[in-house]
Amino acid sequence: MRCGSIARSIRPLTDREIAGCFNSTLGEVYRVRLIGGGTEPLYQPPAAAAADSVSTVEAWAIIRYTRDYPLSVLHELAHWCLAGRRRRSQLDYGYWYTPPPRAAEQQLAFLAVEERVQAVELLLAEECGLRFRVSVDDVGGCQVLERDFAQRVAARSEQLRSGSLPARARQLLNLFSGFRAVSGLRTFSGLRATV
């Protein structure tokens, strides 16, 4: 593959490349399928996925990501990397979602969950050559809150990078690094969370 012309001739991976790479390797191992084109992201555990299927083959979990957005793929994969066995048995990992605007307590609870997820997403984005930007998921959000959150995500990603990265996240980083090497694509280095 030839490199594109983004940030010093580094072409980021597309959602299809990310999903195809995952589906043909770790997806096979863990019996999970990444599927794009969704209006909203959604994780379906094997039992819920089987209820939606006419197949009699043992069900696989399904991770649906939003439309064709590469960062949506990575965000959903970050959730999957961090979810334990119990969470992976529940629809959307058993998380609640309250759309904005949220009460201050709800927003802080949301950010507490998202900090680690977005820290993993930041590392995955770096490896895939994508520019990462934190999301506080609050359209009318406070700039100070967003900057503070971006700093916390960056600090958490450095902690993870230095050794506390969950096994599935490490597997994904190695997978994407290998894909980029085989494809002749370089990775971004030094990208950090931005506001």
C-alpha positions, -999 to +999 in steps of 0.1 A: +000+000+000+011+035-007+010+061+021-014+090+019-005+126+025-016+132+061+010+142+087+043+135+071+030+110+046+014+088+072-019+074+062-043+064+091-060+031+090-096+031+079-125+017+098-126-012+074-089-020+078-093-019+116-124-041+116-110-065+090-077-068+108-096-075+141-122-098+127-097-120+109-075-125+140-085-116+175-122-116+165-118-153+156-100-161+188-125-143+210-156-150+189-164-113+184-174-095+152-169-058+145-196-044+123-198-008+110-226+013+097-246+016+130-265+048+139-253+042+175-226+020+188-237-012+206-222-043+221-243-074+219-231-104+239-234-138+223-269-146+237-284-112+224-266-117+191-281-152+187-316-139+194-311-115+164-299-143+141-315-172+123-283-192+123-280-223+145-242-218+147-229-209+181-234-172+185-206-147+186-206-113+203-211-083+180-196-049+184-214-023+163-196+009+156-210+042+144-212+046+106-177+043+091-158+063+118-124+048+126-124+064+160-158+049+168-142+014+161-114+022+184-136+035+211-158+004+210-127-018+210-114+001+241-146-007+259-142-044+249-106-045+260-115-032+295-147-052+300-144-082+322-162-115+317-194-104+335-196-071+316-191-089+283-221-111+291-244-080+292-259-058+265-237-028+260-215-041+288-243-033+313-235+004+312-261+031+315-262+060+291-279+093+297-277+116+267-267+152+273-275+175+289-267+157+321-268+168+357-233+176+371-231+143+391-241+123+360-215+140+339-188+133+365-198+097+367-197+094+329-162+109+328-150+086+356-159+056+334-147+072+302-112+082+315-097+047+313-116+038+281-104+070+263-069+064+276-069+030+258-085+046+228-057+072+226-031+044+225-050+025+198-054+057+178-017+064+180-010+029+166-035+033+139-022+067+128-054+085+139-056+119+156-073+114+189-095+140+206-112+134+240-149+134+241-168+146+272-200+138+253-216+171+263-224+194+234-226+225+255-198+214+278-174+235+297-140+240+281-122+238+315-138+205+322-127+192+287-091+204+292-089+188+326-104+156+312-079+156+283-050+159+308-064+130+329-068+108+298-032+116+287-018+108+321-038+076+323-026+066+289+010+071+300+004+048+330-011+022+308+018+025+283+043+020+311+030-014+320-005-016+333-021-022+299-048-049+299-039-080+279-065-075+251-054-039+246-018-050+243-029-077+218-047-050+197-017-027+198+006-056+186-020-065+160-022-030+145+015-025+147+020-057+128-006-048+102+010-014+096+045-030+093+033-056+068+014-028+049+044-005+049+027+021+070+044+040+098+027+049+130+023+083+145+045+089+175+040+115+202+003+121+196-015+132+227-050+140+238-061+174+225-090+196+231 
